[in-house]
């Protein structure tokens, strides 16, 4: 695999920023690795970070490079700071950046496929929120979206609020002072809108540890999704909000991705207990 630390200028944000990118590379003499590059334009997983992290974190805390080596897919990991992948009330337009500018820039820099069926998004915690928002609001661009321990009910569960009537300054900087319930920043509302839309439907994957402080958020999202006709793969089990859990579950996400049969089987080797729908 090729690892690229890419620094570039964002017109949307009005500043220089970064993304970390993994690209397929065929090798024959690299010890301990079986890399695959199928040629052409690569299927791409956009992999999103959490609240306290940056674009390097998935590479530093998991073996994501090793996990995707045999799959022949690219991984794009962008930097969005503490924005919740939102056009902030006070701050940058990170929703516009992540949903419109970043994919176009990444596809102009690297040999990435623009086809809907070749583009996927996943993320943890804040990144799980961003991944589901991308999947539900941009179904024409992403065919699958996955959340690991996501903050999936931001309209009702507020960051670090002891009193639900008290909004933190950070929350107001991101979402403003108005209630986001029933808006495009409310994932539960987006589920209903996606359900009744006439366009393509995004396949959804969701997992959360039962000891995670965001478990209630995940149950709320799961139950709301089950009231629709949308395709949701839901998994839960023992686990907290920590990297040992995410390193394990990202392998399940990779095995779940709707890749062609041969690539999906390569992903299954990462976690042989994962059941596949072939």
N, C-alpha and C positions, 0 to 999 in steps of 0.2 A: 504494500500500500504506500501511496505517497501522502505525506502530511504537509499541509500548507498553512502557514500562519499568515493570513491575508489582511493587510491594512489598506483601507480605501476611504474615499470621501463619499458621504451621503448627502445628496442634494436635499432630501426630505428633512433630515435632521440638522443640516447646516453645520456639520462637523465631521472630522475624521473618526472612523470607528474600525471594528475588526470582526473577522469571522475565522474560525478554525475549520479546515476542510480536509476530509479524507477522500482520496481518489483511488479507484482500483488500479492495480499494477500487476501484471503477470510476472512471476519470478520462478526460477527453477533451482536456484542454488541457495536460497535463503533458509537457514536452519530453523526448524520449528514452525515454519509458516507455509501455507499452501494458498498463495494469492491467486486470484482469478480476475482477469480483465476480458470481458466479452467483446470489447471493441464498440465503436459507435458512441452514441450518446447514452450516458449512464442513468439508470433509475436513481432517484435521490431521496434520502431521508433527511428532512430538516429536523434537527434534534435541539430542543430548547432547554435553556438552563433555568434554575430556580432563583428565588429572591436574592439570596446572598452570594450568588455565583457570577461567572462570566463565561465567555465562549470557550475557555480551555477546560472547564470543569469536568465534562464527560470523559475527556481524554485522561485526566489526572486521577479520577476516582473510579473509573471502570476500565474494562478491557475492550471497549467498543471497537477499536481498530482491529483487534484480533477476531472479534466476533463477526465482523462484516467481510473479512478477507476472502472467504470462499464464496461469498454471495454475489460479488461483482457489482455492488451498489456504492454510490458516493454518499457521504454524510456531510451536511453543511450545518455548522454550529455557530449561530450569530450571537452578537453581544447586544443586550437591550437594557442593561443596568436594572433598576428596580421599577420598571415602567408598567409591569403587568401587561405587556404587549398591547398597550392602549395609547391612543392619541391623548396625551396627558392634559389635564386641566392647566397645570403649571409645569411645563417641561416639553420634551420632544414629542413629535408625532410618530410614536413607535408602532402603532397599528398600521399606519400607512407605509412605514418603512418595512415592516416584516411581511405584510401581505401583498405589497405592490412592487416596491423598489428592490428589495433584497433578491427575490427570485430572478428578476430580470438581470440584475448585476451579476449574480452567481452564474447564470446561464451564459452571460457574455464573457465571463472570465474563464470558465471551465466547460468541458464537454458534457453538459448535463441535459437530459431530455426535458423538453417543455410539455410533454404529453401528460394529461391528467392521470392516466393509468400508471405512470412511472413516478408520480410524486406523492410522498407520504410525509406526515409530520407527527412528532412525538415529543413529550416533555415531562418533566417532573415538577411537582408542587406548583409554583407560579407558572412554570413552563407547561404543566398539564392544562392549566387554564388557557394559556396561549394556544396550545395545540388544538384543543376542542373548539376554541373560538375560530381558528383558521379553518378547521374542518367543517364547521357549521355555517360560517359566513362566506367561505370561498370553496364551495363544493365543486365548482368548475375547474379548480386548480389542483385540489388534493382529493385523491380517491380514498384515503384512509387516514385516520387521526387516532392517536393513542395518548392516554393520560396515565402517568404513574404517580399515585398519591397526590392527585391534583387538588388545587384550591378551586373547586368546581361550583361553589354556591356563593359567589362574592356579593350577590344582591342581598343575602340574608346572614351570612357569616362574615363578620368584619374583623379586619386585621388588628389583633391585640386590643380588642375592645372589652373592657370590664362591664361597661354600661352600653347596651346597644344604641342608646340615644347620643352617645358621644363618639363623634368621628375623629380619628387621629389626623394629625396634620398631613402625614404621608398619604393616607387614604384620600384626603381632599385634594392633594396635589395631583393624584392620579385620576380620580373619577369626578372630582368636584364636590359640591355640597348637595347636589340633588340626588334623589333616590334613583339608583340604576335599575331597579326592578322594572321589567317590561321594556328594556332598551337593548341595544345590540351589544352591551357589555354584560348582560345577564344570560348566562348559558342555559338556564332552565327555560327562559322565554325563547331563546334561539332554537332549542329542541323542537318546540311547538311550530315555529316558523319553518324550520327545515322539513318537518313532517308533512306540512300542507303544501310545500313548494312543489312546482311541477318539474324542476330541474333534476340533475343527477343527485343521488344520495350518497353521502360519505359513510363508509364503514367505520365503526367506532370500537375502540378497545379501552377498557378501564380496569385498573387494579389498585388496591389499597390495602395496607396492613390493618388488621383489626385493632391494633394498639396505637395507630397513628392519630394525631390530634385532628387531622382532617377527615377522619373516617365518617363522621356525620355528614359532611359535605358530599362525600362520595355516595353515601346511601341516598341522599336527596336527589343527586343527579341520576343515579341508577333507576330509582323509582319513577322519576319524571320521564326518563327515556323509555321505560317499559310500558308507559301509557301511550307510546307512539308505535308506529310500524318500522322505526329505524332499526338497523342491524347493530346490536351491541354485544360484544364479548366482554363479560364481566368476571373478574376473578378477585377473591379475597382470601386472606389467611393470616397467620401470625406474622407480625411485622410492625416496625416503627418507622419514623420519618428519618431514614438514614441510608447511607450509600451501599451497605451490604445488601439491603432489600432491592434497591434500584439496579445494582449490578446483576442480580439474579433475574429480575423481571424484564430488563431490557432484552434479554435473550428470548423471553416469551414473546415480546413485541416483534422481534425480528422474525421469529418462526410464524407469527400470525400475519405478517404483511402479505397482501395479495399479489405476490410475485408469480411469474411463470413457474410451472411445476418443478423444473430442475433446480431453480434458485431457491424455491421454498424448501425443497428437500435438503439443500445445503444448510439452510438456516436451522432445520430441525435437528441437525447433528449437535448444535449448540446446547440443546435441551431435549434429550430423547424422550422425556416424559410428557412433552407437549403434544396434545392431540391435534392432528391436522385435518382440515377439510380440503381434500384434493379433487 
